[in-house]
Amino acid sequence: MGLGVEVRHKIARRAAMEIKDGMLVNLGIGIPSLVPDHLPADHTIMFHAENGIVGMGKSPDLGKEDAHLCNAGGYPVTLQVGASYCDSTAAFGMIRKGLVDVTILGALQVSESGDLANWIVPGKRVPGMGGAMELAAKAKKVIVLMNHREKTGSSKLVKNCTLPQTAKECVHMVITEMGVFSVLADGLLLTDLFAPFTIDDIKKYTEASFQVSDTLTVYRE
């Protein structure tokens, strides 16, 4: 079930609230790549790409893309002041050393215990896991942005992943078009709700078990 542009930006805008000045942040392809569009112009967050960029900026305006400048997914990007290039070995070294504060990824499934499945066999959906395995294992915080349901209508928040797992018990937060879930030691906690969806809607379309926060934040925009 595809998401419209406005909904994708709503999810990215909420994710942007989770990162702070001075952080080193890695962004996956898809909705995560929209996160820089929702930060103030004077922010000091450095966005990292596995292909060797530290300091990616907002998405380029249509027609102003640089054919020689892209992220790890091959999509055009811009640079912040102070950005630098490195080879992919150094970029992965930053990940494996635990220097990435937050990684924001897409997913095919997330289990109620925080297991991540975001790759599948070549020729299907995503052609390989790329750097997600290292990021899921080594980033200090893992945030997943994804559709709440598959195109078939089935839940992507599941009790147990049925697709190949990228890493176990690595996800800290999931943001969908319906709401925000924190992954805690005892399961999922719904912390934010995006109107017009209701708690009953989320219960109806979520396979995984979850609790509702006593301080639930409701976004009505």
N, C-alpha and C positions, 0 to 999 in steps of 0.2 A: 504494500500500500504506500505509494509514493507521497512525499510531503511537498507542499507548495513552498515557494520561495520565502514567503513571510513566516511560515512555521519553522522552516530551517533556520532562519535568522533569529527567531525567538529562542530556539534551543541554544544556538551559539551565544546569544546575548546572556543567557543564564549561566552558561559555562564560563564566560568571561569574568563573572563575579567571583569565581573560585581562584583566580590567579592574581598575584600581587606584584607590585614593582620590585625589581631586583631578581625575580625568578628566571630560571632557564626552563623553557616550556617546549615540548615537542608536540606537533600537531599531525594527526593522521589525515588521510584524504577524505573528501566528502564534507559533511557538516563541520567537522573540526577546523577545516581551512578557513571558515568564515569568522572564527573567533576574533582575529585581530581587527576586524571591521567594527568591533563593538568596544573598543578601548579608547581612552582619551589620547589625543595626538601627542601629549608630552609623557606618555608612559615610558618606563624603563625596563619593561619585560623584554627578554631576548628569546625569540622563537628559533628553535633548532630544527634542522632537517637532516635526515640521515645521509643525503647525498652531498653534504658538506657546506651548509650555510648556517651561520649563527647571526641572527638579526633580521629575520624576514619581517616585512611590513604588511600592509593591507593588500587585498586583492587589487590588481591593476584595473584601471578603467578600461572599458571595452575599446579596442583599437589602439591602446597604449601598452600592450604587452611587449615584453622583451623576449624574443625568440631564444635567447641564450640564457635565460634566467628562469628556473623552475624549481618546484619543491620535489620531494622524493617520489611523489605520485605523477610527476610530469606536468603538473599544472603551473601556469605562469604566476609569479609572485613579484613583489617589490622588496626593496631593502630599506631598513631603518638607517639613520645616521649612526655610524660606528659599527655597522655590520662587517663580518669577515667571512672569508671562504677557507675551507680546509678540505683534505681528501676524506673519502668515506671512512677510511680506517680511523682517522682522528675523531670523526663524528660518532662512530660506534664506540670508540674508546670513552668518550664523554658519557655515553649511556651506561656502558658496562662498569664504569667506575662509580656510578651512582650520583652523577652530577646533575641529572635532570630532575628538577623539582616536581614537575607535573607533566604527564602525557595525557593527551586528549585523543581518544581513538574511536573509530566506528566499530560495530560488532554485528555478528549474525545471531549470536545468542549470548546471554549472561545468565548464569544460574543463581539461585537464591543464596548460595554460599560465596558468590563472587568469582566463580570460574568463568573464563573468557574463551569464546570461540569466535574468531574473526578471520578465518581463512578456510579455504577448501581446495580440492584438487584442481590442477590447471585446467583452464577452459570453462570453469564454473565460477560465477560471481567474482571472487577475488582470486587472481592467479597464483598467489603464494603468500606466506605469512610476512615476508619482508622483515622489517626491524621490529615488528610487534612483539616477538618472543622476548627479545632483550628488554624492550621498553616495559612490558608487563612485569618482568622479573625485577627490574632494577630502578624504575622511576619511583620517587618517594610517594607520589599519589597518582592513581590511574582513574581517569574519568572517561566513561563511555557515553557517546552521543549516538542515538539510533532511533529508528522507527519503533513504536511500541509493538507493532504486529507485522508479520510477514504479509506478502501480497495475497496469500491464501487466507489470511485472517487469523492465523495461529499466533500465539504469543511468542515474543522473542525473549521475554523474561521467563525463564523456565525453572522447574525444580532441579533438573539435571540436564547438562548439555548433551545433545544427541549428535552434534557435529564435532569434527576434530577440534580438540582443545588447544588453544595457544599457550595458556598457563592456568594454573589452579589457584583459586582464592587470592586473586591479585587485584580485583576491581574494588575501588573504594566508593564510587558514586556512579549512578546511571541517570541520564537525562533523556527523556523521550518527549514527544509532543503532548503527552498526558500529564507528566509530572516528573519529580525528582526523587530518587531513591538513594539513601545511604546504605551501604553494605556493612552491617555490624556483625559481631561475633555470633549473635543469635539469629541472624537473618536480615531481611530487607526492612527498611523503615521508610515509609512515604513521608517526606518532609515538605514538599511543595506540590501544589495542585494547579494545573493550568486550565482555567475556564475556557470553553464551556463544559469541559469534562467534569464529572463528579466522582466521588469515591466509589459509588456503585458501578460506574463505567469501568473504572480501573479494576475492580474486583472481577467484573465480567470478562475482561479481555486479558487478564494476567494469570498465567499458569502458576507462577511461583507464589508461595505464601509471603505475606508482608503484614507489617503492623503500621498503624497510622500515628504519626507524631502528635503529642498533646499540644504542640505549638505549630500546627500545620500552617504554612504560608500559602495563601490563595492569590494567584495572579489573575486578574479579571480583564486584562487588555486583550 
